Amino acid sequence: MTPSRTPTMKDVAACAGVSLGTVSKVINHIPVGQKNKEKVEAAIKELGYEVNTYARGLKIQETKLITLIVPDTTNPFNASFTQYVEQNLYQQGYKLILCCSNGLPEKEISYLNMASQSKTDGIIALTYTDISKAIPTRIPMVSFDRYFEDHDIPMIASDNFQGGYQGTKKLLELGCRRPVFIRLRSKFPSETDKRMEGYLSACKDFGIEAEYLDEIDPPQSSLYIRAFLEKHRDPSGRLTFDGLFANTDSQGYLAMKILKEMGYRIPQDVQLLGYDGIRKLGIDPESLYLSSMCQPVEELARLCVEILLKKRQGAIVPSLSLLPVSYAYGGTTRQES
């Protein structure tokens, strides 16, 4: 018996020769007689019946769907984070709804509105826009890197302050005498702002004059970085710094391209360090774009899922969870002796 339309529970019951209630019990894992259970399972297989988990979820206020909001998946860090979130959710019996906002507040708000209509069981958000007023209160949510005032939203992040401090210290250990810092950032505060705070603290502790670029939402990142580099050349054309620490790998990579266009050698003339641990080939540790303070992206994703599901179950969770970062050589700093 193979109906041309999509088979229903009634079809399964008729095929198995049992009541509709028996089919419902088998599907919902409620004990029934072994013979009837086998009949129902055989009928499900024969008809190709698929349980409508979404419809069933609405009845029991659980859809087993989690919404993940990220700016994009063209950035390898976001792509890796998404991959690990999905893997961890799947292991816990959940499916992922991926929403790429492209940094547009109206897109993020529309995704939050979708989630607030009980279509998902929770939200994981990596956002740098103003969405505070649109955050639903009935659905558990965790935030990666971003603190939201007036909301009970746990935040997961790497230890950005220590990453900035230890990255500056690493450049000094590798022979730099005057490292500078560049940061192009969102106007909305986040944990990533503490990277430069770590740099400034290290400069103070080690008696170094701090020098930095700090721009909010610049229209053309390359113009600001190039202007900063031009400003820090002496009359002979030599750079007045010998190390550059970038707030992200993307900004570091852009700085590297501009430095090479200006005729400087890396790492001979200037050592360059990024932050994030972005890799060209997925998770291959040997494929960094540049030397970097690497975030533990797999562990961060796992912790986001773990805390979200605990919050959904009503457990008390920490408001802030920080994981350590680590330095990795990527060809733009000198080799350690």
C-alpha positions in Angstrom: 0.0 0.0 0.0 1.7 3.2 -1.2 -0.6 6.2 -1.3 0.2 9.0 -3.9 -0.3 11.7 -1.3 1.8 12.2 1.8 0.9 9.4 4.3 -0.9 10.3 7.5 -1.2 8.7 10.9 -4.6 7.4 9.8 -2.9 5.6 6.9 -0.4 4.1 9.3 -3.2 2.9 11.6 -5.1 1.4 8.7 -2.0 -0.3 7.3 -1.0 -1.7 10.7 -4.6 -2.7 11.7 -4.4 -0.8 14.9 -6.1 2.2 16.4 -5.0 5.8 15.8 -4.2 6.1 19.5 -1.8 3.2 19.3 0.1 4.8 16.4 0.3 8.0 18.4 1.7 6.2 21.4 4.4 4.5 19.3 5.4 7.8 17.7 5.6 9.5 21.0 7.5 6.6 22.6 4.7 5.7 25.0 4.8 1.9 25.9 2.4 -0.4 23.9 2.3 -4.1 23.3 5.3 -5.4 21.5 3.3 -6.9 18.7 1.4 -3.7 18.0 4.6 -1.7 18.2 6.2 -3.9 15.5 3.1 -3.6 13.3 3.2 0.2 13.6 6.9 0.4 12.9 6.5 -1.9 9.9 3.7 0.3 8.5 5.7 3.5 9.0 8.5 2.0 7.0 6.3 0.6 4.3 4.4 3.9 3.8 7.5 6.2 4.2 5.6 8.1 6.9 7.5 11.0 8.5 6.6 12.5 11.8 5.8 16.2 11.7 8.0 17.2 14.5 7.2 20.9 14.1 3.4 20.4 14.5 3.9 18.0 17.3 6.3 20.5 19.0 3.7 23.2 18.9 1.3 21.1 20.9 3.9 20.4 23.6 5.6 23.8 23.4 8.8 22.3 22.1 9.9 22.3 18.5 13.5 21.0 19.0 14.6 23.9 16.8 17.2 26.5 17.8 17.8 29.8 16.1 21.4 30.9 15.5 21.9 34.6 14.4 25.3 35.5 12.9 26.4 38.4 10.8 27.4 36.1 7.9 29.1 32.9 7.1 31.6 34.3 4.6 33.9 35.1 7.6 35.6 31.8 8.3 35.3 32.3 12.1 31.5 32.7 11.9 31.4 29.7 9.6 33.4 27.5 12.0 31.3 28.7 15.0 28.1 27.8 13.0 29.4 24.4 12.2 30.2 23.6 15.8 26.9 24.9 17.1 25.1 22.7 14.7 27.1 19.7 15.6 26.5 20.2 19.4 22.8 20.8 18.9 22.4 17.7 16.7 24.0 15.6 19.4 21.4 16.9 21.9 18.5 16.1 19.5 18.0 19.7 18.2 18.0 21.1 14.7 19.4 24.5 13.7 17.7 27.4 12.0 20.5 29.6 10.6 19.9 33.4 10.2 22.6 35.6 8.5 21.9 39.2 9.3 24.6 40.9 7.2 24.9 43.3 10.1 21.5 44.8 9.4 19.4 45.5 12.5 16.1 45.1 10.7 17.1 41.6 9.6 18.1 40.6 13.1 14.8 42.0 14.5 12.8 40.1 12.0 14.6 36.9 13.0 14.0 37.6 16.7 10.3 38.2 15.9 10.1 34.9 14.2 11.6 33.2 17.2 9.2 35.0 19.6 6.3 33.5 17.8 7.2 30.1 19.4 8.7 28.7 16.3 12.0 27.9 18.1 13.1 26.7 21.5 16.0 29.1 22.0 18.3 31.7 20.4 22.1 31.9 20.1 23.1 35.4 18.8 26.4 36.8 17.6 25.3 40.4 16.9 26.9 43.9 16.9 23.7 46.0 16.2 21.0 47.6 18.3 18.4 44.9 18.9 18.0 45.2 22.6 14.3 46.3 22.4 13.4 43.4 20.1 14.8 40.6 22.3 11.9 38.3 23.3 11.5 37.6 27.0 9.7 34.2 26.7 12.4 32.4 24.9 15.8 31.5 26.4 18.8 33.2 24.7 22.5 33.3 25.0 24.8 35.9 23.5 28.3 35.5 22.1 30.6 38.5 22.8 27.7 41.0 23.5 26.2 42.2 26.8 22.6 43.4 26.8 21.5 45.7 29.6 18.1 45.0 31.2 18.0 41.5 29.9 18.7 38.2 31.6 20.9 36.9 28.8 24.1 34.9 29.6 27.1 35.9 27.6 29.9 33.6 26.4 33.2 34.9 25.1 36.9 34.4 25.0 39.0 36.2 27.6 39.5 39.2 25.4 41.4 41.3 28.0 43.9 38.6 28.6 44.1 37.9 24.9 45.1 41.5 24.2 47.5 41.5 27.1 49.2 38.2 26.2 49.3 39.1 22.5 51.2 42.3 23.3 53.5 40.5 25.6 54.2 37.9 22.9 55.2 40.5 20.4 57.7 41.9 23.0 59.1 38.4 23.6 59.6 38.0 19.9 61.7 41.2 19.7 59.3 44.0 19.2 60.2 47.3 20.9 57.2 49.4 19.9 54.0 47.4 19.0 51.0 49.4 17.9 47.3 48.4 17.9 44.6 48.9 15.3 40.9 48.5 15.9 37.9 49.2 13.7 34.8 48.5 15.8 31.1 48.8 16.2 29.6 51.6 18.2 27.8 49.1 20.3 30.0 47.9 23.2 31.0 44.2 23.4 33.5 42.0 25.1 35.9 42.4 22.1 36.5 46.0 23.2 38.6 44.6 26.0 41.3 43.4 23.5 42.6 47.0 23.2 42.2 47.4 27.0 44.6 44.4 27.4 47.1 46.0 24.9 47.0 49.3 26.9 47.5 47.5 30.2 50.5 45.6 28.8 52.0 48.8 27.5 51.7 50.4 30.9 53.2 47.3 32.7 56.1 47.1 30.3 56.9 50.8 30.1 55.9 51.2 26.4 54.3 54.2 24.8 50.9 53.1 23.5 50.0 54.0 19.9 46.8 52.9 18.3 44.1 53.3 15.7 40.6 53.2 17.0 37.8 54.0 14.6 34.0 53.4 15.0 32.2 52.0 12.0 34.5 53.5 9.4 33.0 53.6 5.8 36.2 52.3 4.2 38.5 50.3 6.5 41.4 50.2 4.2 41.6 54.0 3.9 41.8 54.4 7.7 44.5 51.7 8.0 46.5 53.1 5.2 46.4 56.6 6.7 47.5 55.3 10.1 50.5 53.5 8.5 51.5 56.5 6.4 51.3 58.7 9.5 53.8 56.3 11.2 56.6 56.6 8.7 59.7 58.7 9.3 61.3 60.9 6.6 63.4 58.0 5.4 60.4 55.8 4.8 61.0 53.5 7.8 58.1 52.6 10.0 58.1 54.1 13.5 56.9 50.8 14.9 58.1 47.2 14.6 55.0 45.3 15.6 51.3 45.6 14.7 48.5 43.9 16.8 45.2 43.9 15.0 41.8 43.6 16.8 40.7 40.9 14.4 42.4 38.6 11.9 40.4 40.3 9.1 41.8 43.7 10.0 45.3 42.2 10.4 45.1 40.6 7.0 44.0 43.9 5.5 46.9 45.7 7.2 49.3 43.1 5.9 48.2 43.6 2.3 48.6 47.4 2.6 52.0 47.0 4.2 53.2 44.8 1.4 51.9 47.2 -1.2 53.9 49.9 0.6 57.0 47.8 0.2 57.5 46.5 3.7 58.5 42.9 4.5 56.6 40.8 7.0 57.9 39.8 9.6 61.4 41.2 8.8 60.4 44.9 8.9 57.2 44.6 11.0 55.8 41.6 12.9 52.0 41.3 12.6 49.6 39.6 15.0 45.8 39.1 14.7 43.1 37.9 16.9 40.5 35.1 16.3 42.5 32.2 14.8 40.8 32.3 11.3 42.0 29.5 9.1 42.0 29.1 5.3 41.1 25.4 5.4 38.5 25.0 8.1 40.0 23.5 11.2 43.5 22.8 9.9 45.8 24.3 12.5 48.6 24.8 9.9 46.4 27.1 7.7 46.2 30.3 9.6 46.1 33.5 7.5 48.6 35.2 10.0 50.0 34.7 13.4 47.1 35.1 15.8 45.6 34.9 19.3 43.2 32.1 18.6 39.8 31.8 20.1 38.7 28.2 21.1 35.8 28.3 18.7 34.8 24.7 19.2 34.7 25.0 22.9 32.9 28.4 22.7 30.2 26.9 20.5 29.8 23.9 22.8 29.4 26.2 25.8 26.8 28.3 24.0 24.7 25.3 23.4 25.2 23.8 26.9 24.2 27.0 28.7 21.2 27.7 26.4 19.8 24.2 27.0 20.4 24.5 30.8 18.6 27.9 30.8 15.8 26.3 28.9 15.4 23.7 31.6 15.2 26.4 34.2 18.7 25.9 35.7 20.7 28.8 37.1 23.6 29.7 34.7 26.5 32.1 34.9 25.9 35.6 33.5 29.4 35.6 31.9 31.6 32.7 30.9 35.1 33.3 29.5 37.4 30.8 27.8 41.2 31.4 27.4 42.8 32.2 24.0 46.2 30.9 22.8 49.0 32.2 20.5 49.6 30.4 17.3 52.4 31.0 14.7 51.1 31.8 11.2 54.1 33.2 9.4 53.7 36.9 10.2 55.8 36.9 13.4 59.3 35.7 14.0 59.9 32.0 14.8 60.5 31.4 18.5 64.0 30.2 19.2 
